[in-house]
Amino acid sequence: MTDGVGLGDLWWPALGLMLLIEGAMPLINPRGWRQVFERVTRLQDGQLRFMGLVAVVLGGAILVLLA
């Protein structure tokens, strides 16, 4: 048994922060958000995968640096 913060203790705040960030752009600039979203739908699968890879690597690096 370990003391400290568990994964469950971090899950809900992380989800809340993600929703806050994801909801900010459509709230502040819905027209710009729609234009960005339309551009993303026109990307090739490889381009989307690369964007996903970059996001995963950056997110993992941030978690490692903060842990």
GIQUIRA-V51347 format. One line per field, one symbol per residue. phi: phi as a letter, one per 30 degrees, with the letter a starting at -180 (. if undefined). Layout:
BEGIN
phi: ???
END
This chain:
BEGIN
phi: .ccjcceddcddddddddddddddddddbddddddddddddcddedddddddddddddddddddddd
END
